[in-house]
Each structure stands twice: as C-alpha cells, then as structure tokens.
Amino acid sequence: MKLFGVTASPFVGRVQLVAELKGIDLPLEMPPIESAFANLEQRLAALEQDPAAALPPIQFMGDTPYIRQINPQGRIPTLECDGRYLGESAAIAQFLDERVPDPPLMPDDAWSRAKVRQLCLVCDLSLTPQVFPLAQQIDPATRDEGKLRELTVEIERSLFELEHVLGPGPWAWSDRATLADVLMGFTVQFYQCVLTTTPEHLGMTAFDPARPFPSHPRLAAWWAHLSQDPVFGTAMDRYRGQYREWFGSLSTPRAFGNWLKARAPRP
Ligand SMILES: N[C@@H](CCC(=O)N[C@@H](CS)C(=O)NCC(=O)O)C(=O)O
C-alpha cells in the first residue's frame, strides 16, 4: 500500500494519522506533477512583466493527468492497495480502520457508530468546504469583504452544528478517539491556522488561540483534549508549519507559482 499526496494537504494528514495510530507502514508518494510545472517558468516570467496578468489558475498537486488516471476526482489523497485505487480521505480512513482493526477507530455499538458518522458528515459537508475559501481571504489586498462575511455566517452555523452533535467527551463522541476526531481535528486545525495567520483573525471571534471557541464550550473542551493528546497533538503541530508556508503563498499568483516551483521535482 502507498498513499499519493503531499503533506501540505490536511486530507492527506488525516490518512497519515490513521496509519500512525494503527502502526500501518504507508509510504507517501508525491504524485508525478510534471504537467503542473510545464508552463511555470513562462507563467512566472509573464507575471514578472505584468503582476496583474489574468492567467488560468495553476494546478495543485492533485488535479494532474497522473492522478486523474487513478482517481477520476483528480484529488489527493489517493490510496494504492494491491493495484487498486481509492480516493476520499474519509473512505480511505475507514478502509484502514477495517483492514487493521486495532486500535478500533469506530465505537462498539451501532448508535455510537452512527453518531461518529454523523459528526464526520457534518464536518465534511458543513465546516470543511468553508475553510479553503477562507484561506483565499488572508491577504487584505485581494480580500473580498462580501465573501468573507458570507463565510463568517456559514462557519458560525457549522460550529453550532458540531457543538450540538458532539458527544459527552472527552473525545468527539466518547472516551475513545474515533474517526470523527481525526476528520474534525484536521479541519479545525486548518481553520485555526487560517485565522491565526492574520493579526486580527479575519475578524472572527470563534477562534482566539488563547481561548479557542469562547461561545462553544463542547468544541473548546474537545479541542483542548485533542491538542494535549501526545499523538494527535504532535500530528497537529507537525502540519501547522506546512499550512503556514502554503498560506503565505496564496496571496498572489506569483507567490503561489514560486511556492509550487520550490516543490518541483529535480530533473
Ligand atoms: N473530499 C476530499 C478532498 C481532497 C482534496 O480536496 N484534496 C486537494 C488537495 S488539499 C486536491 O487534491 N485538490 C486538487 C488540486 O487542487 O489539484 C478528501 O477528503 O479526500
């Protein structure tokens, strides 16, 4: 088995954490991304001439011919297992959980398993889709205030939903870590990193690093517990630096081009 992806992706991070918790040896392979670099030099030169040049967006690691061939979604992470391919971090995480049952990342009883799935779905249908567009609003020079207001409302609604679906704790559902903690952990950590990248936290009060989730006591208690856990806490810290670097690259197409270039495979 191996995983196609790059560590700057929180979705890849989810799968790597599940592998770590289960002691699965899961090498990470950067997908062949030559196509993403094909016109990079020319693009950077064009931007040098005209920083406002409207060029089509540069592809990220996932949406490349190689990945599209093995995963029709053109996304990372993509798992290779016995010559077969699986996409979607939640599906991959669940597959690994079933393949190596110890320690289990799903509860024993049907009701609790359903609640864990509900948390995973609420996270990925409600909060996760908001945090990437939020990262695009980091730079005040290119920020769309209307979009930011829209995202603020949506994120507030998502946090309310999660707050009220969370179980008694201390983990997301019960006294044991489950797939809900893995999925929510990476989404919330990405969200925290976006907000703390700007001095005014994009005007959102939901995540004060000194006192996270001031109006969501269950989320606050869950996040404190997860952050202090040796395995989860270390995984979150590991990815924080990667995201910071990436966010810094989102401000202009040129900065993003340079970020991508720094990751180009050496000939
Ligand atoms: N729902 C998917 C999302 C995966 C995803 O969006 N991955 C991004 C990287 S973080 C990607 O491959 N995007 C394609 C691209 O930007 O080229 C999952 O959970 O695996």
The ligand as an SDF file (V2000), in Angstrom:
LIG
                    3D

 20 19  0  0  0  0  0  0  0  0999 V2000
  -13.0000   15.3620   -0.1150 N   0  0  0  0  0  0  0  0  0  0  0  0
  -11.6320   15.0860   -0.4880 C   0  0  0  0  0  0  0  0  0  0  0  0
  -10.8930   16.3840   -0.6630 C   0  0  0  0  0  0  0  0  0  0  0  0
   -9.4620   16.1750   -1.1680 C   0  0  0  0  0  0  0  0  0  0  0  0
   -8.8930   17.4620   -1.7520 C   0  0  0  0  0  0  0  0  0  0  0  0
   -9.6170   18.4480   -1.9810 O   0  0  0  0  0  0  0  0  0  0  0  0
   -7.5970   17.4740   -1.9890 N   0  0  0  0  0  0  0  0  0  0  0  0
   -6.9720   18.6180   -2.6370 C   0  0  0  0  0  0  0  0  0  0  0  0
   -5.6170   18.9190   -2.0190 C   0  0  0  0  0  0  0  0  0  0  0  0
   -5.7760   19.5310   -0.3580 S   0  0  0  0  0  0  0  0  0  0  0  0
   -6.7350   18.3010   -4.1040 C   0  0  0  0  0  0  0  0  0  0  0  0
   -6.2520   17.2450   -4.4420 O   0  0  0  0  0  0  0  0  0  0  0  0
   -7.1080   19.2440   -4.9740 N   0  0  0  0  0  0  0  0  0  0  0  0
   -6.8630   19.0940   -6.3810 C   0  0  0  0  0  0  0  0  0  0  0  0
   -5.9730   20.1690   -6.8780 C   0  0  0  0  0  0  0  0  0  0  0  0
   -6.0100   21.2330   -6.2780 O   0  0  0  0  0  0  0  0  0  0  0  0
   -5.2350   19.9540   -7.8170 O   0  0  0  0  0  0  0  0  0  0  0  0
  -10.9810   14.2130    0.5990 C   0  0  0  0  0  0  0  0  0  0  0  0
  -11.4520   14.2480    1.7500 O   0  0  0  0  0  0  0  0  0  0  0  0
  -10.0410   13.4700    0.2800 O   0  0  0  0  0  0  0  0  0  0  0  0
  1  2  1  0
  2  3  1  0
  2 18  1  0
  3  4  1  0
  4  5  1  0
  5  6  2  0
  5  7  1  0
  7  8  1  0
  8  9  1  0
  8 11  1  0
  9 10  1  0
 11 12  2  0
 11 13  1  0
 13 14  1  0
 14 15  1  0
 15 16  2  0
 15 17  1  0
 18 19  2  0
 18 20  1  0
M  END
$$$$
